[in-house]
Amino acid sequence: MELRPRHRQPFSGFTEAEIEKMENELKQSGEHDFDQHFCKKLAGAFSHSKGRAGKPIVKWTEVQTWLQNRQKSCLSKYNSAEANRKLPDVTEQCSLEEEKQRFHMPEGKKIPDLSDLQFEARSSVDGAWYDVDTFTSHRFLESGEPEVLVRYVGFGPEEDEWINVRKSVRERSVALENKECIKVRVGDSALCFQEGKDNARYVEARILEIQKKFHDIRGCRCLFVIQYDHDNTQEIVNLRRLCFRPSILRRLSQI
């Protein structure tokens, strides 16, 4: 299976003056939630400043993500010593146990080498799934929920995000080969490459209908009617725009 590339317009990064301004806002904010109105105001000020001349405008979501990640990072450092004394290592114990359950390993069988697995994570910025490059850190919240600091493939540290392990990290979805289209079923979930005016991303969708077509020299010509989970809109796409989770691929391999 060939991995489908993920496309996301890279952000050029904040200037030193912008970072200094956000650091000051953090110091003065206390428990500020950095809502949309606040972040839009700050992003607008950055975009119209002299220091951003010739650079891309700043989106309010980029400001919010930076502030939230820095705030969480500061809280994590403050609580890290106590958390590490009380709780196990998410990357070694929690994740290994979850993967063992996910693969339903028979008694006496060895757990798969997780170092060979590749993962994807759902961004809190746009709800899309992106390939994980590395997990740079981990922590536990007061609720006991494990989080990892994710660096996405093709992006720098300014795009790192704290992601909930159980809800938003999973084994990477992959594309099907042309001949495997016959194995896809109505009702299957998939990641669909959605391309809009301002962004292109992989988002959750469900297969509603399959229109079988004869294949030609270009490969699979079948069409799939999908419905996006985030807004329930529908679209007709080809196989090249779809990726499937390994759990579905394992089912397909048995057909």
Long-range contacts (C-beta under 8 A, 24 or more apart in sequence): 1-174, 1-175, 1-176, 1-177, 1-249, 2-174, 2-175, 3-118, 3-131, 3-172, 3-174, 3-175, 4-173, 4-174, 4-175, 4-191, 4-193, 4-202, 4-243, 6-129, 6-130, 6-131, 6-152, 6-153, 6-154, 6-201, 6-202, 7-193, 7-200, 7-201, 8-128, 8-130, 8-152, 8-154, 8-155, 8-199, 8-200, 8-201, 9-199, 9-200, 10-154, 10-155, 11-56, 11-59, 11-62, 11-158, 11-159, 12-55, 12-56, 13-156, 13-158, 14-46, 14-58, 14-66, 14-158, 15-46, 15-51, 15-52, 15-55, 17-49, 17-51, 18-46, 18-49, 18-51, 18-52, 18-58, 21-46, 22-63, 22-66, 22-67, 22-70, 23-70, 25-67, 26-67, 26-70, 26-71, 26-74, 29-71, 34-63, 34-64, 34-67, 34-68, 34-71, 36-60, 36-64, 39-63, 39-64, 39-67, 61-125, 61-126, 62-125, 64-125, 65-124, 65-125, 65-159, 65-161, 66-158, 69-160, 69-161, 69-162, 72-162, 73-149, 73-162, 76-137, 76-139, 76-162, 79-139, 80-139, 83-139, 83-140, 87-140, 87-144, 89-138, 90-138, 90-139, 90-140, 90-146, 90-147, 90-148, 90-165, 91-135, 91-138, 91-148, 94-146, 94-165, 95-165, 98-165, 98-166, 102-247, 117-171, 117-172, 118-171, 118-172, 119-169, 119-170, 119-171, 119-172, 120-169, 120-170, 120-171, 120-172, 120-173, 121-150, 121-152, 121-161, 121-163, 121-168, 121-169, 122-163, 122-167, 122-168, 122-169, 123-152, 123-161, 123-163, 124-161, 124-163, 124-168, 125-161, 126-199, 126-201, 127-203, 127-230, 128-201, 128-202, 128-203, 129-173, 129-191, 129-202, 129-203, 129-204, 130-202, 131-172, 132-169, 132-172, 136-160, 138-165, 170-245, 171-245, 171-246, 172-246, 173-202, 173-243, 173-244, 173-245, 173-246, 174-243, 174-244, 174-246, 174-249, 175-239, 175-240, 175-242, 175-243, 175-244, 176-239, 176-242, 176-244, 176-249, 176-252, 178-215, 178-219, 178-220, 178-239, 179-215, 179-220, 180-252, 181-220, 181-222, 181-239, 183-252, 183-255, 184-210, 184-224, 184-242, 184-244, 184-252, 185-210, 186-210, 188-244, 188-248, 189-245, 189-248, 190-226, 190-242, 190-243, 190-244, 190-245, 190-248, 191-242, 191-243, 191-244, 191-245, 192-226, 192-228, 192-235, 192-237, 192-241, 192-242, 192-243, 193-237, 193-241, 193-242, 193-243, 194-228, 194-235, 202-243, 203-228, 203-229, 203-230, 204-228, 204-229, 204-230, 205-229, 205-242, 208-234, 211-236
